[in-house]
Amino acid sequence: MQAFLCRLALVLAALLASACAGLDSPRELTLSQADLQTLIERQFPRERRVFEFVDVSLARPSIRLAPERNRIVTELDLSAFERLSGKSMRGSLALDHALRYEPSDATVRLAQVRVNDMKLEVGGTTLSGQTARLGALLTERLLDDFVIYQVSDSRREAMRRAGLNAATVAVTSRGIEVRFSERPRRAETGRAAPPPL
């Protein structure tokens, strides 16, 4: 029994050592399209009141990677309720966006959100023109800087120990690749010597 416990302790120690070794150099993180789909789905439905009288809801996100443009294409169901008139609107939204890393809280966020297509119907009539454009602008503001992923506490601690406090985010055919690095230090600037007289 004692020999078994010793072997078990050795195995556990080896597992812990390998886990710690993996955390010592946390330089890259890859999220597949399926991982990303799951992460984004968890954030929806998303509801917000705009102008104090319109309730907007976004639901059922579907994502597709566009590595050739370093962007992600997302389609969503859209609904809105105008509180003054009691009218409901339903439709869909297609947008694309980049991603950025925010070092202050170790999150990956949407950036440069651009609405490509917006269909919104009220009582069988499709909204277009100025109304649709206003809706697109509101949606871009609602989703810009939206958090889709936060680095775990254990990885953040490993990154801190390794001096990693910056990252680049790239959309590739494999998924989203986050590469962590040290933030370059600013070169110390002193006053230039005065020109000779």
HELIX and SHEET records of a PDB file:
HELIX    1   1 GLN A    2  ASP A   24  1                                  23    
HELIX    2   2 GLN A   33  GLU A   41  1                                   9    
HELIX    3   3 PRO A   67  ARG A   69  5                                   3    
HELIX    4   4 GLY A  129  LEU A  143  1                                  15    
HELIX    5   5 ASP A  153  ALA A  162  1                                  10    
SHEET    1   A 3 GLU A  28  LEU A  31  0                                        
SHEET    2   A 3 GLY A 175  SER A 181 -1                                        
SHEET    3   A 3 ALA A 166  THR A 172 -1                                        
SHEET    1   B 6 ARG A  46  VAL A  50  0                                        
SHEET    2   B 6 VAL A  54  ALA A  66 -1                                        
SHEET    3   B 6 ARG A  71  GLU A  82 -1                                        
SHEET    4   B 6 LYS A  87  GLU A 102 -1                                        
SHEET    5   B 6 THR A 107  VAL A 122 -1                                        
SHEET    6   B 6 THR A 125  THR A 126 -1                                        
SHEET    1   C 6 ARG A  46  VAL A  50  0                                        
SHEET    2   C 6 VAL A  54  ALA A  66 -1                                        
SHEET    3   C 6 ARG A  71  GLU A  82 -1                                        
SHEET    4   C 6 LYS A  87  GLU A 102 -1                                        
SHEET    5   C 6 THR A 107  VAL A 122 -1                                        
SHEET    6   C 6 VAL A 147  GLN A 150 -1                                        
END                                                                             
